[in-house]
Amino acid sequence: MRGKGGEFEVLLDGRVLFSKKAAGRFPDPEEILAMLPASG
């Protein structure tokens, strides 16, 4: 999906897990992985 004006968001089921605009930076991969629900 294309962003607008430098926006970058990570979404899961329509919920924003990370917003570059809100944080002012890109996330670390480990940071995103820690936000994901455990699969099992």
N, CA, C, O and CB atoms as a CASP TS submission, in Angstrom:
PFRMAT TS
TARGET T0000
AUTHOR 0000-0000-0000
METHOD Language model
MODEL 1
PARENT N/A
ATOM      1  N   MET     1       0.846  -1.162   0.000  1.00  0.00           N
ATOM      2  CA  MET     1       0.000   0.000   0.000  1.00  0.00           C
ATOM      3  C   MET     1       0.899   1.234   0.000  1.00  0.00           C
ATOM      4  O   MET     1       1.899   1.291   0.715  1.00  0.00           O
ATOM      5  CB  MET     1      -0.967  -0.007   1.217  1.00  0.00           C
ATOM      6  N   ARG     2       0.532   2.197  -0.797  1.00  0.00           N
ATOM      7  CA  ARG     2       1.320   3.418  -0.896  1.00  0.00           C
ATOM      8  C   ARG     2       0.999   4.361   0.255  1.00  0.00           C
ATOM      9  O   ARG     2      -0.153   4.511   0.662  1.00  0.00           O
ATOM     10  CB  ARG     2       1.069   4.111  -2.237  1.00  0.00           C
ATOM     11  N   GLY     3       2.039   4.984   0.759  1.00  0.00           N
ATOM     12  CA  GLY     3       1.858   5.979   1.806  1.00  0.00           C
ATOM     13  C   GLY     3       1.643   7.362   1.208  1.00  0.00           C
ATOM     14  O   GLY     3       1.759   7.548  -0.003  1.00  0.00           O
ATOM     15  N   LYS     4       1.335   8.312   2.047  1.00  0.00           N
ATOM     16  CA  LYS     4       1.125   9.690   1.612  1.00  0.00           C
ATOM     17  C   LYS     4       2.034  10.595   2.423  1.00  0.00           C
ATOM     18  O   LYS     4       1.972  10.591   3.652  1.00  0.00           O
ATOM     19  CB  LYS     4      -0.368  10.115   1.767  1.00  0.00           C
ATOM     20  N   GLY     5       2.864  11.360   1.764  1.00  0.00           N
ATOM     21  CA  GLY     5       3.666  12.363   2.453  1.00  0.00           C
ATOM     22  C   GLY     5       4.634  11.800   3.468  1.00  0.00           C
ATOM     23  O   GLY     5       4.854  12.415   4.512  1.00  0.00           O
ATOM     24  N   GLY     6       5.214  10.653   3.193  1.00  0.00           N
ATOM     25  CA  GLY     6       6.188  10.074   4.106  1.00  0.00           C
ATOM     26  C   GLY     6       5.578   9.304   5.258  1.00  0.00           C
ATOM     27  O   GLY     6       6.281   8.951   6.205  1.00  0.00           O
ATOM     28  N   GLU     7       4.288   9.040   5.196  1.00  0.00           N
ATOM     29  CA  GLU     7       3.647   8.265   6.260  1.00  0.00           C
ATOM     30  C   GLU     7       4.065   6.807   6.166  1.00  0.00           C
ATOM     31  O   GLU     7       4.220   6.267   5.071  1.00  0.00           O
ATOM     32  CB  GLU     7       2.110   8.389   6.181  1.00  0.00           C
ATOM     33  N   PHE     8       4.246   6.180   7.308  1.00  0.00           N
ATOM     34  CA  PHE     8       4.588   4.765   7.371  1.00  0.00           C
ATOM     35  C   PHE     8       3.916   4.212   8.615  1.00  0.00           C
ATOM     36  O   PHE     8       4.187   4.657   9.730  1.00  0.00           O
ATOM     37  CB  PHE     8       6.150   4.533   7.398  1.00  0.00           C
ATOM     38  N   GLU     9       3.043   3.247   8.416  1.00  0.00           N
ATOM     39  CA  GLU     9       2.355   2.633   9.546  1.00  0.00           C
ATOM     40  C   GLU     9       2.385   1.122   9.403  1.00  0.00           C
ATOM     41  O   GLU     9       2.320   0.583   8.298  1.00  0.00           O
ATOM     42  CB  GLU     9       0.903   3.138   9.649  1.00  0.00           C
ATOM     43  N   VAL    10       2.482   0.459  10.527  1.00  0.00           N
ATOM     44  CA  VAL    10       2.380  -1.000  10.582  1.00  0.00           C
ATOM     45  C   VAL    10       1.028  -1.303  11.202  1.00  0.00           C
ATOM     46  O   VAL    10       0.736  -0.885  12.322  1.00  0.00           O
ATOM     47  CB  VAL    10       3.572  -1.660  11.410  1.00  0.00           C
ATOM     48  N   LEU    11       0.196  -2.043  10.450  1.00  0.00           N
ATOM     49  CA  LEU    11      -1.162  -2.357  10.895  1.00  0.00           C
ATOM     50  C   LEU    11      -1.332  -3.855  11.067  1.00  0.00           C
ATOM     51  O   LEU    11      -0.711  -4.646  10.358  1.00  0.00           O
ATOM     52  CB  LEU    11      -2.198  -1.818   9.901  1.00  0.00           C
ATOM     53  N   LEU    12      -2.173  -4.237  12.007  1.00  0.00           N
ATOM     54  CA  LEU    12      -2.560  -5.627  12.196  1.00  0.00           C
ATOM     55  C   LEU    12      -4.060  -5.646  12.451  1.00  0.00           C
ATOM     56  O   LEU    12      -4.538  -5.082  13.435  1.00  0.00           O
ATOM     57  CB  LEU    12      -1.763  -6.301  13.376  1.00  0.00           C
ATOM     58  N   ASP    13      -4.789  -6.291  11.567  1.00  0.00           N
ATOM     59  CA  ASP    13      -6.253  -6.361  11.677  1.00  0.00           C
ATOM     60  C   ASP    13      -6.877  -4.976  11.819  1.00  0.00           C
ATOM     61  O   ASP    13      -7.824  -4.786  12.581  1.00  0.00           O
ATOM     62  CB  ASP    13      -6.654  -7.231  12.870  1.00  0.00           C
ATOM     63  N   GLY    14      -6.333  -4.010  11.074  1.00  0.00           N
ATOM     64  CA  GLY    14      -6.872  -2.658  11.088  1.00  0.00           C
ATOM     65  C   GLY    14      -6.420  -1.803  12.253  1.00  0.00           C
ATOM     66  O   GLY    14      -6.787  -0.631  12.338  1.00  0.00           O
ATOM     67  N   ARG    15      -5.633  -2.365  13.148  1.00  0.00           N
ATOM     68  CA  ARG    15      -5.138  -1.636  14.330  1.00  0.00           C
ATOM     69  C   ARG    15      -3.708  -1.168  14.064  1.00  0.00           C
ATOM     70  O   ARG    15      -2.887  -1.951  13.587  1.00  0.00           O
ATOM     71  CB  ARG    15      -5.195  -2.537  15.619  1.00  0.00           C
ATOM     72  N   VAL    16      -3.401   0.078  14.360  1.00  0.00           N
ATOM     73  CA  VAL    16      -2.058   0.618  14.154  1.00  0.00           C
ATOM     74  C   VAL    16      -1.138   0.117  15.267  1.00  0.00           C
ATOM     75  O   VAL    16      -1.348   0.398  16.447  1.00  0.00           O
ATOM     76  CB  VAL    16      -2.082   2.178  14.116  1.00  0.00           C
ATOM     77  N   LEU    17      -0.113  -0.634  14.855  1.00  0.00           N
ATOM     78  CA  LEU    17       0.886  -1.090  15.824  1.00  0.00           C
ATOM     79  C   LEU    17       2.010  -0.073  15.970  1.00  0.00           C
ATOM     80  O   LEU    17       2.563   0.113  17.054  1.00  0.00           O
ATOM     81  CB  LEU    17       1.460  -2.448  15.405  1.00  0.00           C
ATOM     82  N   PHE    18       2.338   0.584  14.856  1.00  0.00           N
ATOM     83  CA  PHE    18       3.415   1.571  14.879  1.00  0.00           C
ATOM     84  C   PHE    18       3.128   2.636  13.835  1.00  0.00           C
ATOM     85  O   PHE    18       2.712   2.322  12.720  1.00  0.00           O
ATOM     86  CB  PHE    18       4.796   0.905  14.624  1.00  0.00           C
ATOM     87  N   SER    19       3.347   3.879  14.188  1.00  0.00           N
ATOM     88  CA  SER    19       3.191   5.000  13.280  1.00  0.00           C
ATOM     89  C   SER    19       4.473   5.815  13.254  1.00  0.00           C
ATOM     90  O   SER    19       4.907   6.342  14.278  1.00  0.00           O
ATOM     91  CB  SER    19       1.994   5.876  13.691  1.00  0.00           C
ATOM     92  N   LYS    20       5.077   5.916  12.074  1.00  0.00           N
ATOM     93  CA  LYS    20       6.290   6.727  11.928  1.00  0.00           C
ATOM     94  C   LYS    20       5.978   8.188  12.232  1.00  0.00           C
ATOM     95  O   LYS    20       6.783   8.895  12.839  1.00  0.00           O
ATOM     96  CB  LYS    20       6.879   6.586  10.499  1.00  0.00           C
ATOM     97  N   LYS    21       4.806   8.626  11.806  1.00  0.00           N
ATOM     98  CA  LYS    21       4.423  10.020  12.048  1.00  0.00           C
ATOM     99  C   LYS    21       4.352  10.320  13.546  1.00  0.00           C
ATOM    100  O   LYS    21       4.840  11.357  13.995  1.00  0.00           O
ATOM    101  CB  LYS    21       3.069  10.324  11.386  1.00  0.00           C
ATOM    102  N   ALA    22       3.753   9.424  14.311  1.00  0.00           N
ATOM    103  CA  ALA    22       3.622   9.635  15.757  1.00  0.00           C
ATOM    104  C   ALA    22       4.966   9.497  16.475  1.00  0.00           C
ATOM    105  O   ALA    22       5.264  10.258  17.396  1.00  0.00           O
ATOM    106  CB  ALA    22       2.616   8.642  16.346  1.00  0.00           C
ATOM    107  N   ALA    23       5.781   8.517  16.046  1.00  0.00           N
ATOM    108  CA  ALA    23       7.054   8.257  16.724  1.00  0.00           C
ATOM    109  C   ALA    23       8.191   9.135  16.209  1.00  0.00           C
ATOM    110  O   ALA    23       9.175   9.366  16.911  1.00  0.00           O
ATOM    111  CB  ALA    23       7.432   6.803  16.565  1.00  0.00           C
ATOM    112  N   GLY    24       8.044   9.629  14.960  1.00  0.00           N
ATOM    113  CA  GLY    24       9.105  10.455  14.388  1.00  0.00           C
ATOM    114  C   GLY    24      10.292   9.652  13.885  1.00  0.00           C
ATOM    115  O   GLY    24      11.372  10.202  13.672  1.00  0.00           O
ATOM    116  N   ARG    25      10.094   8.349  13.694  1.00  0.00           N
ATOM    117  CA  ARG    25      11.186   7.472  13.259  1.00  0.00           C
ATOM    118  C   ARG    25      10.607   6.186  12.704  1.00  0.00           C
ATOM    119  O   ARG    25       9.424   5.892  12.879  1.00  0.00           O
ATOM    120  CB  ARG    25      12.163   7.170  14.427  1.00  0.00           C
ATOM    121  N   PHE    26      11.463   5.416  12.026  1.00  0.00           N
ATOM    122  CA  PHE    26      11.070   4.085  11.589  1.00  0.00           C
ATOM    123  C   PHE    26      11.262   3.119  12.756  1.00  0.00           C
ATOM    124  O   PHE    26      12.121   3.348  13.608  1.00  0.00           O
ATOM    125  CB  PHE    26      11.893   3.633  10.338  1.00  0.00           C
ATOM    126  N   PRO    27      10.477   2.043  12.807  1.00  0.00           N
ATOM    127  CA  PRO    27      10.627   1.075  13.898  1.00  0.00           C
ATOM    128  C   PRO    27      11.794   0.129  13.638  1.00  0.00           C
ATOM    129  O   PRO    27      12.195  -0.083  12.494  1.00  0.00           O
ATOM    130  CB  PRO    27       9.332   0.272  14.082  1.00  0.00           C
ATOM    131  N   ASP    28      12.326  -0.430  14.705  1.00  0.00           N
ATOM    132  CA  ASP    28      13.296  -1.515  14.589  1.00  0.00           C
ATOM    133  C   ASP    28      12.498  -2.788  14.328  1.00  0.00           C
ATOM    134  O   ASP    28      11.397  -2.942  14.855  1.00  0.00           O
ATOM    135  CB  ASP    28      14.199  -1.644  15.890  1.00  0.00           C
ATOM    136  N   PRO    29      13.040  -3.709  13.516  1.00  0.00           N
ATOM    137  CA  PRO    29      12.312  -4.956  13.250  1.00  0.00           C
ATOM    138  C   PRO    29      11.929  -5.700  14.531  1.00  0.00           C
ATOM    139  O   PRO    29      10.826  -6.236  14.633  1.00  0.00           O
ATOM    140  CB  PRO    29      13.152  -5.865  12.369  1.00  0.00           C
ATOM    141  N   GLU    30      12.841  -5.732  15.506  1.00  0.00           N
ATOM    142  CA  GLU    30      12.565  -6.432  16.767  1.00  0.00           C
ATOM    143  C   GLU    30      11.396  -5.789  17.516  1.00  0.00           C
ATOM    144  O   GLU    30      10.622  -6.472  18.188  1.00  0.00           O
ATOM    145  CB  GLU    30      13.818  -6.440  17.659  1.00  0.00           C
ATOM    146  N   GLU    31      11.284  -4.492  17.391  1.00  0.00           N
ATOM    147  CA  GLU    31      10.212  -3.747  18.051  1.00  0.00           C
ATOM    148  C   GLU    31       8.847  -4.192  17.497  1.00  0.00           C
ATOM    149  O   GLU    31       7.895  -4.393  18.252  1.00  0.00           O
ATOM    150  CB  GLU    31      10.411  -2.211  17.854  1.00  0.00           C
ATOM    151  N   ILE    32       8.771  -4.340  16.185  1.00  0.00           N
ATOM    152  CA  ILE    32       7.517  -4.785  15.555  1.00  0.00           C
ATOM    153  C   ILE    32       7.222  -6.227  15.924  1.00  0.00           C
ATOM    154  O   ILE    32       6.083  -6.565  16.247  1.00  0.00           O
ATOM    155  CB  ILE    32       7.588  -4.636  14.020  1.00  0.00           C
ATOM    156  N   LEU    33       8.233  -7.078  15.879  1.00  0.00           N
ATOM    157  CA  LEU    33       8.026  -8.484  16.235  1.00  0.00           C
ATOM    158  C   LEU    33       7.513  -8.626  17.663  1.00  0.00           C
ATOM    159  O   LEU    33       6.691  -9.500  17.939  1.00  0.00           O
ATOM    160  CB  LEU    33       9.327  -9.272  16.069  1.00  0.00           C
ATOM    161  N   ALA    34       7.986  -7.778  18.571  1.00  0.00           N
ATOM    162  CA  ALA    34       7.542  -7.834  19.970  1.00  0.00           C
ATOM    163  C   ALA    34       6.073  -7.428  20.103  1.00  0.00           C
ATOM    164  O   ALA    34       5.420  -7.816  21.071  1.00  0.00           O
ATOM    165  CB  ALA    34       8.419  -6.924  20.846  1.00  0.00           C
ATOM    166  N   MET    35       5.544  -6.660  19.157  1.00  0.00           N
ATOM    167  CA  MET    35       4.150  -6.211  19.218  1.00  0.00           C
ATOM    168  C   MET    35       3.172  -7.265  18.669  1.00  0.00           C
ATOM    169  O   MET    35       1.971  -7.183  18.924  1.00  0.00           O
ATOM    170  CB  MET    35       3.993  -4.905  18.437  1.00  0.00           C
ATOM    171  N   LEU    36       3.677  -8.239  17.926  1.00  0.00           N
ATOM    172  CA  LEU    36       2.823  -9.238  17.316  1.00  0.00           C
ATOM    173  C   LEU    36       2.358 -10.261  18.361  1.00  0.00           C
ATOM    174  O   LEU    36       3.121 -10.630  19.254  1.00  0.00           O
ATOM    175  CB  LEU    36       3.560  -9.937  16.166  1.00  0.00           C
ATOM    176  N   PRO    37       1.123 -10.710  18.249  1.00  0.00           N
ATOM    177  CA  PRO    37       0.646 -11.721  19.198  1.00  0.00           C
ATOM    178  C   PRO    37       1.421 -13.023  18.999  1.00  0.00           C
ATOM    179  O   PRO    37       1.821 -13.364  17.886  1.00  0.00           O
ATOM    180  CB  PRO    37      -0.882 -11.964  19.026  1.00  0.00           C
ATOM    181  N   ALA    38       1.618 -13.727  20.085  1.00  0.00           N
ATOM    182  CA  ALA    38       2.306 -15.019  20.010  1.00  0.00           C
ATOM    183  C   ALA    38       1.435 -16.021  19.264  1.00  0.00           C
ATOM    184  O   ALA    38       0.236 -16.133  19.518  1.00  0.00           O
ATOM    185  CB  ALA    38       2.649 -15.548  21.429  1.00  0.00           C
ATOM    186  N   SER    39       2.045 -16.733  18.358  1.00  0.00           N
ATOM    187  CA  SER    39       1.282 -17.772  17.647  1.00  0.00           C
ATOM    188  C   SER    39       1.562 -19.102  18.306  1.00  0.00           C
ATOM    189  O   SER    39       2.675 -19.365  18.761  1.00  0.00           O
ATOM    190  CB  SER    39       1.646 -17.819  16.127  1.00  0.00           C
ATOM    191  N   GLY    40       0.573 -19.912  18.351  1.00  0.00           N
ATOM    192  CA  GLY    40       0.823 -21.161  19.038  1.00  0.00           C
ATOM    193  C   GLY    40      -0.205 -22.129  18.867  1.00  0.00           C
ATOM    194  O   GLY    40      -0.109 -23.234  19.402  1.00  0.00           O
TER
END
